[in-house]
Amino acid sequence: QHVHYYTEIDSTQNRCQELAKEGAPEGTLVVADTQTGGKGRLGRVWHSPPGTSISMSLLLRPQLELQRCPQLTLLAAVAIVEAIRAIYEIPAEIKWPNDVLIDGKKICGILTELNAEADRINWLIIGMGINVNTLPEQFPEDVLGVATSLRIVKGEPLRRVPLIQEVLRRLEELYDLYVAEGFAQVRKRWEACAITIGKRVTIRTLHGSFTGVAEGIDDSGVLLVRKDDGELTNVYAADVEV
Ligand code: BTN
């Protein structure tokens, strides 16, 4: 009874927020066939034409401090990559922090929104948008070169429900593991899915850019980059070019 399905909605994220405010329980899921006002990160627009994608938002109520929120976003990316690898045998990868790529093109984006009181998470909503059956002509011109879909990669239309089930099953398993044992195991699995680790990267932040080698993530999800001058730096927010 915790699944709310809509054929069309402005944004599953907004609907899930309303439900959270009304006291909906952890595990509440909002799924829509199409969104008219899909939200991406950094105020961007997220496109999900009818029949093409998975648009869903999951409500969690972890008893955690605010600063552990990035770990949960990383956890969702692991669930999605592992599900795509398991079902379709496609080598999907994570680009830090949580874009899912195939052949260097984006197949899925994750947007996390939260509400906290006195440094503790009250609720947290993980919004996931996966391009399943999107055809090249359905991508807006500005994202065509950097986006792809499972259908484009596999060469055939795919069913969405099995993928939703597999992602949620893995998310639940990872979340239980995380709550019981902390971030260490999730971090290992994230690193096994990540394209970024061990590679030369260009980091672009608001304050400028630099190059180096991505060595891993720390326990809070911060990217550790060994700069060309040998210094190890923490990257909190940036665009990463691999
Ligand atoms: C990104 O910018 O990469 C994040 C995109 C997140 C899109 C999903 S689709 C389901 C949920 N509802 C929204 O409005 N956005 C997220």
Residues whose N, C-alpha, C, O or C-beta is under 5 A from the ligand:
A	BS01	BTN	S11 T12 Q13 G37 G38 K39 G40 R41 W46 I54 S55 M56 G109 I110 L111 G127 M128 G129
